[in-house]
Amino acid sequence: MVSLNTCYKGGNENGETGYWIGFRYDLDAVEDIKKAIPHTERRWDEDKKLWWVSEAYDAKLCELFPNFYALAHQQGSLF
């Protein structure tokens, strides 16, 4: 399984709430996202090099990425 190196809650260009996630490129992980999350609920942002995924799919993100929950729900700064 691929781990996330970026994950934060934020809106998309339509004001919908979700998560911005990033990970080192892995074709299988990209295909897993595409299979598990409808195209209307996710998008790739070429400029940011991040995926935006609707918050309705947070449980699916937990399944796909072992560290999603810890990153998405961390409070404050680690330092």
N, C-alpha and C positions, 0 to 999 in steps of 0.2 A: 504494500500500500504506500502511496505517496503522502507525505505530510505537507501541510500548508506552511509557507513562510510568510504569508500576509493574510490577515483576516480582520476585517472591521465592519461594523454595521454602518450602512449609509444608503441614501436614496439613489435612484437612477435618474435619468433625464426627464422622466415622466412623474417624478415625485413619489414613486413606489418605494417602500422600505424593503431592504434586503441586506445582503452581505457582499462585500467586495473581497474576493479571495484570489490568492496567487500561490503558485507552486512551480518548481522547476519543471520544464517541459517534459511531459510524459504522454505519449500517444494514447496509451491505455486509459489514463486518468481523464484525458479529454473525451475519449469515446464513452467512458462511464458517465460523465456529466451529461453528455448529449443523449444517452439512452435513458437516464434516470430522471432528467428534468426537462419538461417541455420547452421548446424554443421560445415560447411566449413568456417564460418565467426565468430566463437566463439570457445573458449576452456577453460577448467578448468585447472588451474595450481595447482596441489596438494601441491607442495613445498611452493608456495606463499600464497596459500589459497585465490586466486583471480581468477576472470574470465577475459579473454581477449576477447574483442568484436571489430570487424572491425569498423573503423570510418564511414563506409558507413551506419551504423545502429545507428548513434547518435540520429536521430529523434525517433527511436523505443525505445532507452534507456530513452529519455525524457518522453515517454508515460508510461514506466514501473516503473520509479523511479522519484518521484516528485522533488528531489533535484539534479538530474543529471546535468542539465544545469548549475546551480550555481557552483557546484564543478568542472565540466569539463572546465569551462571558467573563473574561478577566476584568477585574475592577481596577481602575487607576493604572498607575505606572509600576513596573517591576523594579525601577531604580529610583 
